[in-house]
Amino acid sequence: MAVTRIFGIDPGSVRTGIGIVELDRITTRHLHHTVIETGGGELPARLKVIFDAVSELIHEYQPDEVAVETVFMRNNADSALKLGQARGAAICAAMAMSRSVAEYGPRQVKQAIVGRGVAEKQQVQHMIGVLLGIDGRIPEDAADALGIAVTHAHHLQTAQRLDANGARAAVLAQARRRR
C-alpha cells in the first residue's frame, strides 16, 4: 500500500476542526491540524467560510481520503441543525474537489482512539497526542478531527487486511454509507 493522506473534519458552525494524517502500511503520521474559526455573523456567511477554508486545505494537502464526523442529537434541535449545515458545507467542499467522504459517529471515534465509546474529550486529546507523537496541547476541535482521520486510517488498515478475502470494498462502503 502506498502512502494514503487522510483529511479529518470535526464540523461546527463556529469552530471546525481539521486534522490531516498520512498512513503507510503500519504507521499513521501527523501531518497538519488547525481550527477554522468562522467568527460571528449570519450562518450563511459562516458556512461559506467553512466551504472556502476546507476547499483551500484540500487543494493544498491533496488528501486521498476525507472523513467527517456524523451529526449527533442532543437536547437542542437548533444547534443540531446548524451543525448539520456546517457538516454539509464541509462535505460539499470535499465533493467539489472530487473526494469521497467516509463518516464516523462520535462513539466510533472514541472507541478507536481511547478504547471506550464514552470517553471524555480530554482523553481523546491526550491519546491523539500519544498516538501521533504530538507534543503540547492540541485544540479540542483539531484533536477530534485528528481522531476522525485516525479512525478512518484504522478502517483502511482493516480493509487492507481483508482485501485478500475480497471484503475491502464492503468495509469501506459501510463507512461511506453512514448518513
C-alpha positions as CSV (number, residue, x, y, z in Angstrom):
1,M,0.0,0.0,0.0
2,A,1.3,3.4,-0.9
3,V,1.1,6.3,1.5
4,T,-2.5,7.5,1.9
5,R,-3.3,11.0,3.1
6,I,-6.4,11.3,5.2
7,F,-8.2,14.6,5.9
8,G,-10.4,14.5,9.0
9,I,-13.2,17.0,9.7
10,D,-14.9,17.8,13.0
11,P,-17.6,20.2,11.8
12,G,-19.0,23.1,13.8
13,S,-20.8,26.3,12.8
14,V,-18.3,28.4,14.9
15,R,-15.2,26.1,15.0
16,T,-14.5,23.4,12.6
17,G,-11.5,21.1,13.4
18,I,-9.2,19.8,10.7
19,G,-6.7,17.0,11.1
20,I,-4.5,15.5,8.4
21,V,-2.6,12.3,8.7
22,E,-0.6,10.0,6.4
23,L,-0.9,6.3,6.6
24,D,1.6,3.8,5.2
25,R,1.4,0.0,5.8
26,I,1.6,0.2,9.6
27,T,2.3,3.8,10.6
28,T,-0.1,6.7,10.9
29,R,1.8,10.0,11.0
30,H,0.6,13.5,11.9
31,L,0.9,16.0,9.0
32,H,-1.2,19.0,10.0
33,H,-4.0,20.3,12.2
34,T,-5.9,23.5,12.5
35,V,-9.2,25.0,13.6
36,I,-11.3,27.0,11.2
37,E,-12.8,29.9,13.1
38,T,-15.9,31.2,11.4
39,G,-16.4,34.3,13.6
40,G,-19.7,35.8,14.4
41,G,-22.3,36.8,12.0
42,E,-25.0,35.2,10.0
43,L,-25.0,31.4,9.4
44,P,-24.7,31.6,5.6
45,A,-21.5,33.7,5.9
46,R,-20.1,31.2,8.4
47,L,-20.9,28.3,6.1
48,K,-19.1,30.0,3.2
49,V,-16.0,30.4,5.5
50,I,-16.1,26.6,6.2
51,F,-16.6,25.7,2.5
52,D,-13.8,28.0,1.3
53,A,-11.3,27.0,4.0
54,V,-11.9,23.3,3.6
55,S,-11.6,23.7,-0.2
56,E,-8.3,25.6,0.2
57,L,-6.9,23.0,2.6
58,I,-7.9,20.1,0.4
59,H,-6.3,21.8,-2.6
60,E,-3.1,22.5,-0.5
61,Y,-2.8,19.0,1.1
62,Q,-4.3,16.8,-1.7
63,P,-5.8,14.1,0.5
64,D,-6.7,10.7,-0.9
65,E,-9.5,10.2,1.6
66,V,-11.8,12.5,3.6
67,A,-13.6,11.5,6.8
68,V,-16.1,13.6,8.7
69,E,-18.0,13.1,12.0
70,T,-21.7,12.5,11.8
71,V,-24.3,14.7,13.5
72,F,-25.4,13.6,16.9
73,M,-28.6,14.9,18.5
74,R,-28.5,16.4,22.0
75,N,-31.3,18.5,23.6
76,N,-31.1,21.5,21.3
77,A,-32.5,20.9,17.8
78,D,-31.4,24.4,16.6
79,S,-27.8,23.5,17.4
80,A,-28.1,20.1,15.7
81,L,-29.4,21.8,12.5
82,K,-26.6,24.4,12.5
83,L,-24.1,21.5,13.0
84,G,-25.7,19.6,10.1
85,Q,-25.4,22.7,7.8
86,A,-21.7,23.2,8.8
87,R,-21.2,19.5,8.1
88,G,-22.9,19.9,4.7
89,A,-20.6,22.8,3.8
90,A,-17.5,20.7,4.6
91,I,-18.9,17.7,2.7
92,C,-19.8,19.8,-0.3
93,A,-16.2,21.3,-0.4
94,A,-14.8,17.7,-0.4
95,M,-17.2,16.6,-3.1
96,A,-16.5,19.7,-5.2
97,M,-12.8,18.7,-5.0
98,S,-13.8,15.1,-6.2
99,R,-13.0,13.4,-2.9
100,S,-15.2,10.6,-1.5
101,V,-16.3,11.1,2.1
102,A,-16.5,8.5,4.9
103,E,-18.5,9.2,8.0
104,Y,-17.9,8.1,11.6
105,G,-20.0,8.7,14.8
106,P,-18.5,10.2,17.9
107,R,-18.7,6.9,19.8
108,Q,-16.9,5.1,16.9
109,V,-14.1,7.7,17.1
110,K,-13.8,7.5,20.9
111,Q,-13.7,3.7,20.7
112,A,-11.0,3.7,18.1
113,I,-8.8,6.3,19.8
114,V,-9.4,5.7,23.6
115,G,-10.9,2.2,23.6
116,R,-14.1,3.3,25.1
117,G,-17.1,4.8,23.3
118,V,-18.0,7.0,26.2
119,A,-14.5,8.6,26.7
120,E,-14.2,12.3,27.7
121,K,-12.9,14.8,25.1
122,Q,-9.7,15.4,27.2
123,Q,-9.0,11.6,26.9
124,V,-9.3,11.9,23.1
125,Q,-7.0,14.9,23.1
126,H,-4.4,13.1,25.2
127,M,-4.5,9.9,23.2
128,I,-4.2,11.7,19.9
129,G,-1.1,13.3,21.2
130,V,0.3,10.0,22.3
131,L,-0.7,8.1,19.1
132,L,0.7,10.7,16.7
133,G,3.6,11.9,18.8
134,I,2.4,15.5,19.1
135,D,4.0,17.5,21.9
136,G,2.0,20.2,23.6
137,R,-1.7,20.9,23.8
138,I,-3.9,20.2,20.7
139,P,-7.0,22.3,20.4
140,E,-10.1,20.2,21.2
141,D,-11.7,20.6,17.7
142,A,-8.4,19.7,16.0
143,A,-7.9,16.7,18.2
144,D,-11.4,15.5,17.3
145,A,-10.6,15.9,13.6
146,L,-7.3,14.0,14.0
147,G,-9.3,11.3,15.8
148,I,-11.7,11.1,12.9
149,A,-8.7,10.8,10.5
150,V,-7.0,8.1,12.6
151,T,-10.3,6.2,12.9
152,H,-10.5,6.2,9.1
153,A,-6.9,5.1,8.9
154,H,-7.8,2.1,11.2
155,H,-10.7,1.2,8.9
156,L,-8.4,1.4,5.8
157,Q,-5.8,-0.8,7.6
158,T,-8.6,-3.3,8.4
159,A,-9.8,-3.2,4.8
160,Q,-6.3,-3.8,3.6
161,R,-6.0,-6.9,5.7
162,L,-9.4,-8.1,4.5
163,D,-8.5,-7.3,0.9
164,A,-7.2,-10.8,0.4
165,N,-10.7,-12.1,1.1
166,G,-12.4,-9.6,-1.1
167,A,-14.0,-7.8,1.8
168,R,-12.2,-4.4,1.5
169,A,-14.9,-2.8,-0.6
170,A,-17.6,-3.9,1.8
171,V,-15.8,-2.3,4.8
172,L,-15.2,1.0,3.0
173,A,-18.8,1.1,1.6
174,Q,-20.2,0.7,5.1
175,A,-18.1,3.7,6.4
176,R,-19.3,5.8,3.4
177,R,-23.0,4.8,3.9
178,R,-23.2,6.2,7.5
179,R,-25.5,9.2,6.9
